[in-house]
Amino acid sequence: MELLNFIGGQWIENEKLQEIPVVNPANGEQIGTVPLSTKEQVDLAVQKAKAAQKEWALIPAPKRADYLYEIAFKLKEKKEYLAQMLTKEMGKVIEEARGEVQEGIDMALYMAAEGRRLFGETVPSELPNKFAMSVRAPIGVAGLITPWNFPIAIATWKAFPALVAGNAVVWKPSNETPIMAYELAKICEEVGLPAGVLNVVFGSGPTVGTAMIEHPDIRIISFTGSTVTGSKVAELGGKHLKKVSLEMGGKNAVIVMDDADLDLALEGILWSAFGTAGQRCTACSRVIVHKDVKQELEQRLVALTKELLVGDGLNPATKVGPVINKAALEKINHYVQIGKQQGAILLTGGNILNEGDLANGYYFEPTIFTNVEATSILAQEEIFGPVISIIEVANLDEAIEVNNGVKFGLSSSIFSQNVNTIFKAQQLLDTGIVYVNAGTTGAEIHLPFGGTKGTGNGHRDSGQAALDVYTEWKSIYVDYSGKLQRAQIDNNA
C-alpha cells in the first residue's frame, strides 16, 4: 500500500518524495510505504486549507455537523476492517483496536451534536437599550500533530471539534501508523467533505512538524506526544505567537488501600499496565499499595501476569501485543536494567521476547518490580512499555504524596471501599483524571482529557472543553439606544 498525501481534496503522487516502509510490529513485515514530505507540501496544504476555511466557516454549524454524522456512519460501516488494519500497523490486540475505532465513532457523533450548540452567552448590559453577548468564532487553520499509539482516537479528538467549529485542518500523523490517517482521509472524501477542509501531510517531525508550527497561516497547533518534544513545540509556537495545545507524558499510579477489593484492583492494574503493551499516556506504571495488603497483592499480580499471552494482536487469545518498534524495545530494556542496578527487585518478566513466533516482532515480557523507591528513575520517568513498579506506603497521606511526587499529572486511580478515603483522594490527587475503583485508563469522549504539570499546558482534548482549543471568544455589543453610550461612564445612577 503506497500512501499519498491528501491536499486540497486531491491525492498527491509521491514522484519526488523519499518513501519509508510501514512495518507490522508483530512480525516485521512491510505493509506499506509512506512519503517524507517537504516544507513545500506543507505550504501547499496550508494554502488549500486557508482558502477552504473561508467558505467552510460560512456554512451553518449544524450543516457542518452533518458531515461528522456521515463520517461516523462510515466509520461504523468499516469498523472491523479499520480495526484489523490498526492492529497490523500499531500492534495493539484486536479487541482494543475495535474499541479505538468505536471511540472515533463516538467522537464524531458527540461533536456533530455540538454543531447545534456551540454555546455562547447572553448577559445583561449595564446600559439601557443595549444587548450584550459572546459567541464562539473559528480560529482559522488548525495544525494537528498526532502520535502512533492511538492513531484514530486521538486524531478524532482533535480533528472533529476543529471541523465542527469552522476551522480547516492540516494533519501530520505519525509515520509509524499512517494507514489510519489515510483511511480517515478517504472517508472524509467519500462523504463529500469540501476540498481543503481536511488535509493530510505525511513526514517527519523536524521537517513537516516544524514547517507547520512556523507557518504564519496556521493559527493553532494541537500536539500529542512526549513531554520533551511537546516542550519544543511550545517554545517554537510561542515564538510565532500561536495558540498551542499540548497533551504529553504520564507516570500514572494505581493506589490500592488496605480495604480495597483486591480482585477488582488486580483486574484494573493488569488492564491499565499491560493493555496496549503499556504504550498509553494513561498506562499504570506505578502501583502504590498499602503495606498490609502488599504481599498478597504482588503475589497474585505476578501469578496473573505470567498467564498473559504475548503475541500477534490479531490472535483473539493474545492479551499483550508487540511494542511499536526496535527503538521502543531497547528503551524499555534500558529502564529495566536501570531498575535492577538501583536495587529494585524483579518479580517477573524483564526480557525481550524473540523466539519462535515472536522472533520477527518487537515483544517485551510483562514486567513487575517491587521494593521500588518512589524517587528512583524507575518510578519517576515514563517508560512507555509493559513495566510496573510496586511502591509500599503506610497510609493514604503517604500514597497521595507518592502519587503527586512526579513531574507528570495525567491519570491516577484509587481502590478503596471507604467513602471518606475516596473523597479525600479525588480532591488531593494532582492529576487531570481520577478513577475510583477502576484502572488508570478508560477515558470517555464526553469528558475533558488532559493533565497537569508536565503532562500538558492547560488545554484539553475531548469533551466540550475541546471546543475552547479551536475557537476564539468574540464579544458582541448591540446598542439600539440611538445615542453614544459609554460603559463605566454613562451608567452612573
Residue pairs with C-beta under 8 A, 6 or more apart in sequence:
1 22
1 31
1 32
1 33
1 179
1 182
2 14
2 19
2 32
2 33
3 22
3 32
3 33
3 34
3 35
3 178
3 179
3 182
3 202
4 11
4 12
4 13
4 14
4 35
4 182
5 11
5 12
5 14
5 35
5 37
5 41
5 45
5 199
5 200
5 201
5 202
6 12
6 182
6 185
6 189
6 198
6 199
6 200
7 41
7 44
7 45
7 48
7 196
7 199
7 200
7 201
8 44
8 45
8 48
8 52
8 195
8 196
8 199
9 48
9 189
9 194
9 195
9 196
10 195
12 41
14 35
17 35
17 36
17 37
17 38
17 41
18 35
18 36
19 33
19 34
19 35
19 36
20 33
20 34
20 36
20 175
21 30
21 32
21 33
21 34
22 30
22 31
22 32
22 33
22 34
22 89
22 175
22 176
22 177
22 178
22 179
23 29
23 30
23 31
23 325
24 30
24 31
24 88
24 89
24 91
24 361
25 90
25 91
25 321
25 322
25 323
25 324
25 325
25 361
25 362
26 87
26 88
26 91
26 311
26 312
26 313
26 314
26 321
26 322
26 361
27 312
27 360
27 361
28 360
28 361
29 360
31 88
31 89
31 179
32 89
32 178
32 179
34 175
34 178
34 202
35 202
35 203
36 175
36 202
36 203
36 204
36 207
37 201
37 202
37 203
37 207
37 208
38 203
38 207
39 207
39 208
39 211
41 201
41 203
41 208
42 170
42 201
42 203
42 208
42 211
42 212
42 215
43 211
43 215
45 170
45 199
45 201
46 141
46 170
46 212
46 215
46 217
46 218
47 217
48 195
48 196
48 199
49 141
49 168
49 169
49 170
49 196
49 197
49 199
49 217
50 140
50 141
50 168
50 217
51 196
52 168
52 194
52 195
52 196
52 197
53 138
53 140
53 141
53 166
53 167
53 168
53 196
53 197
55 194
56 64
56 163
56 166
56 167
56 168
56 194
56 197
57 138
57 166
57 167
59 166
61 115
61 116
61 118
61 164
61 165
61 166
62 115
62 116
63 115
64 115
64 163
64 164
64 166
65 111
65 112
65 113
65 114
65 115
65 116
65 164
66 112
66 115
67 163
67 188
67 191
67 192
67 193
68 108
68 109
68 111
68 112
68 115
68 160
68 163
68 164
69 108
69 109
69 112
70 191
70 192
71 108
71 160
71 187
71 188
71 191
71 193
72 105
72 108
72 109
72 112
74 187
74 190
74 191
75 82
75 101
75 104
75 105
75 108
75 187
76 105
78 183
78 187
79 98
79 101
79 102
79 105
80 98
82 97
82 101
82 152
82 180
82 183
83 94
83 97
83 98
83 100
83 101
84 94
84 97
84 314
85 179
85 180
85 183
86 92
86 97
86 100
86 101
86 151
86 152
86 177
86 179
86 180
87 93
87 94
87 97
87 313
87 314
87 321
88 179
88 314
89 151
89 176
89 177
89 178
89 179
89 180
90 97
90 148
90 149
90 151
90 176
90 177
90 324
91 277
91 313
91 321
91 322
91 323
91 324
91 361
91 362
92 100
92 275
92 276
92 277
92 279
92 313
92 321
93 275
93 313
93 318
93 319
93 320
93 321
94 313
94 314
94 316
95 316
96 275
96 276
96 313
97 313
100 150
100 152
100 153
101 152
103 150
103 152
103 153
103 156
103 445
104 152
104 153
104 155
104 156
104 184
106 445
107 153
107 156
107 157
107 160
107 445
107 462
108 156
108 160
110 160
110 445
110 446
111 160
111 161
111 163
111 164
111 466
112 160
112 164
114 161
114 164
114 464
114 467
115 164
118 136
118 164
118 165
118 467
118 471
119 136
120 133
120 134
120 135
120 136
120 473
121 133
121 134
122 131
122 132
122 133
123 132
123 133
123 134
124 132
125 131
125 132
125 477
126 487
126 488
126 491
127 479
127 481
127 485
127 487
127 490
127 491
128 481
128 485
129 479
129 480
129 481
129 482
130 477
130 478
130 479
130 480
130 481
130 485
131 477
131 478
131 479
131 480
132 475
132 476
132 477
132 478
133 475
133 476
134 473
134 474
134 475
134 476
135 473
135 474
135 476
136 165
136 467
136 471
136 472
136 473
136 474
137 166
137 471
137 472
137 473
137 474
138 165
138 166
138 167
138 470
138 471
138 472
139 165
139 167
139 219
139 220
139 243
139 470
139 471
139 472
140 167
140 168
140 217
140 218
140 219
140 220
141 167
141 168
141 169
141 170
141 217
141 218
141 219
141 220
142 158
142 162
142 167
142 168
142 169
142 170
142 218
142 219
142 220
142 221
142 222
142 470
143 169
143 170
143 171
143 172
143 212
143 213
143 215
143 218
143 220
143 221
143 222
144 155
144 158
144 159
144 162
144 169
144 170
144 171
144 172
144 221
144 222
145 172
145 205
145 209
145 212
145 221
145 222
145 223
145 224
145 225
145 233
146 154
146 155
146 158
146 171
146 172
146 173
146 174
146 181
146 224
147 154
147 174
147 224
147 225
148 174
148 175
148 176
148 177
148 324
149 177
149 276
149 279
149 280
149 281
149 324
150 280
151 173
151 174
151 177
151 178
151 179
151 180
151 181
152 180
152 184
154 224
154 461
155 171
155 173
155 180
155 181
155 184
156 184
157 445
157 449
157 461
157 462
157 466
158 171
158 222
158 224
158 461
158 466
159 169
159 171
159 184
159 198
161 466
161 467
161 469
161 470
162 169
162 220
162 222
162 469
162 470
163 169
163 197
163 198
165 467
165 470
165 471
167 220
167 470
168 196
168 197
168 198
168 199
169 197
169 198
169 199
170 199
170 201
170 212
170 218
171 181
171 198
171 199
171 200
171 201
172 200
172 201
172 202
172 203
172 205
172 208
172 209
172 212
173 180
173 181
173 200
173 202
175 202
175 203
175 204
176 324
176 325
178 202
181 200
181 202
182 200
184 200
185 198
185 200
188 197
188 198
201 208
201 212
202 208
203 209
205 229
209 233
210 236
212 218
212 221
213 221
213 233
213 236
213 237
213 240
213 242
214 236
214 240
216 240
218 242
219 242
219 243
220 242
220 243
220 244
220 245
220 469
220 470
221 233
221 237
221 242
221 243
221 244
221 245
222 244
222 245
222 459
222 461
222 469
222 470
223 229
223 230
223 233
223 244
223 245
223 246
223 247
224 246
224 247
224 248
224 281
224 461
225 248
226 248
226 249
226 382
227 248
227 249
227 382
227 407
227 408
227 454
227 455
230 246
230 247
230 248
233 244
233 246
234 244
234 246
234 457
237 243
237 244
238 244
243 469
244 457
245 456
245 457
245 459
245 461
245 469
246 456
246 457
246 459
247 281
247 449
247 450
247 451
247 455
247 456
247 459
247 461
248 281
248 408
248 451
248 454
248 455
248 456
249 281
249 382
249 408
249 410
249 454
249 455
250 280
250 281
250 282
250 283
250 382
250 408
250 409
250 410
250 411
250 451
250 455
251 285
251 286
251 379
251 380
251 381
251 382
251 406
251 407
251 408
252 272
252 282
252 283
252 284
252 285
252 286
252 408
252 410
252 411
252 412
252 413
252 431
252 440
253 284
253 285
253 286
253 287
253 288
253 391
253 402
253 403
253 412
253 413
253 440
254 265
254 268
254 269
254 272
254 284
254 286
254 287
254 288
254 412
254 413
254 414
254 415
254 439
254 440
255 288
255 289
255 399
255 400
255 403
255 412
255 413
255 414
255 415
255 416
255 425
256 262
256 265
256 269
256 287
256 288
256 289
256 290
256 293
256 297
256 415
257 290
257 293
257 396
257 399
257 414
257 415
257 416
257 418
257 421
258 290
258 292
258 293
259 416
259 417
259 418
259 421
260 290
260 293
260 415
260 416
260 417
261 415
261 417
261 437
262 293
262 296
262 297
262 300
264 415
264 437
265 297
265 415
266 297
266 300
266 301
266 304
267 439
268 284
268 413
268 415
268 435
268 437
268 438
268 439
268 440
269 284
269 287
269 301
269 388
269 439
270 301
270 304
270 305
270 308
271 439
271 441
272 282
272 283
272 284
272 413
272 439
272 440
272 441
273 283
273 284
273 285
273 287
273 366
273 386
273 387
273 388
274 305
274 308
274 319
274 320
274 366
274 386
275 283
275 441
276 283
276 321
277 320
277 321
277 322
277 323
277 364
277 385
277 386
278 285
278 323
278 383
278 384
278 385
278 386
278 387
279 323
279 324
279 328
279 384
279 385
280 441
281 410
281 411
281 455
282 410
282 411
282 433
282 440
282 441
282 443
283 384
283 440
283 441
284 388
284 413
284 439
284 440
284 441
285 382
285 383
285 387
285 388
285 389
286 372
286 379
286 388
286 389
286 391
286 402
286 403
287 297
287 301
287 388
287 389
287 390
287 391
288 391
288 393
288 399
288 402
288 403
289 297
289 298
289 390
289 391
289 392
289 393
290 392
290 393
290 394
290 395
290 399
291 392
291 393
291 394
294 390
294 392
297 390
298 347
298 368
298 370
298 390
301 368
301 388
301 390
302 347
302 348
302 368
305 348
305 349
305 366
305 368
306 348
308 319
308 320
308 366
309 315
309 317
309 318
309 319
309 320
310 318
310 319
310 320
310 321
310 353
310 358
310 363
310 365
310 366
311 317
311 318
311 320
311 321
311 357
311 358
311 363
312 318
312 321
312 322
312 357
312 361
313 321
313 322
320 366
320 386
322 361
322 362
322 363
323 329
323 332
323 362
323 363
323 364
323 385
323 386
324 362
325 362
326 362
328 362
328 384
328 385
329 352
329 362
329 363
329 364
331 383
331 384
331 385
332 364
332 383
332 384
332 385
332 386
332 387
333 352
333 364
335 377
335 378
335 381
335 383
335 385
335 387
336 346
336 350
336 367
336 387
338 377
338 378
339 346
339 369
339 372
339 376
339 377
339 378
339 387
339 389
340 346
340 350
342 373
342 376
342 377
342 378
343 371
343 373
344 369
344 370
344 371
344 372
344 373
344 376
344 378
344 389
345 369
345 370
345 371
346 367
346 368
346 369
347 368
347 369
347 370
347 390
348 365
348 366
348 367
348 368
349 364
349 365
349 366
349 367
349 368
349 386
349 387
350 365
350 367
351 364
351 365
352 363
352 364
352 365
353 363
353 364
353 365
354 363
364 385
364 386
365 386
366 386
367 385
367 386
367 387
367 388
368 387
368 388
368 390
369 378
369 387
369 388
369 389
369 390
370 390
371 390
371 392
372 378
372 379
372 389
372 390
372 391
373 379
373 391
374 391
374 402
374 405
375 405
376 389
378 387
378 389
379 389
379 391
379 406
380 406
380 407
382 408
391 402
393 399
393 402
396 421
396 424
396 425
399 414
399 425
400 425
400 428
400 429
403 412
403 429
403 430
403 431
404 428
404 429
404 430
407 453
407 454
408 451
408 453
408 454
408 455
409 430
409 431
409 432
409 451
409 452
409 453
409 454
409 455
410 431
410 432
410 433
410 450
410 451
410 452
410 455
410 456
411 431
411 432
411 433
411 434
411 435
411 440
411 441
411 451
412 429
412 431
412 433
412 434
412 435
412 440
413 434
413 435
413 436
413 438
413 439
413 440
414 421
414 422
414 425
414 426
414 429
414 434
414 435
414 436
414 437
415 437
416 422
416 425
416 436
416 437
422 436
425 434
425 436
426 434
426 436
430 452
430 453
431 451
431 452
431 455
432 448
432 449
432 450
432 451
432 452
432 455
432 456
432 460
433 440
433 443
433 449
433 451
435 442
443 449
443 462
445 462
445 463
446 462
446 463
446 464
447 462
447 463
448 460
448 461
448 462
448 463
448 464
448 465
448 466
449 460
449 461
449 462
449 463
450 456
450 458
450 459
450 460
450 461
459 465
459 468
459 469
460 466
460 468
460 469
461 469
479 485
485 491
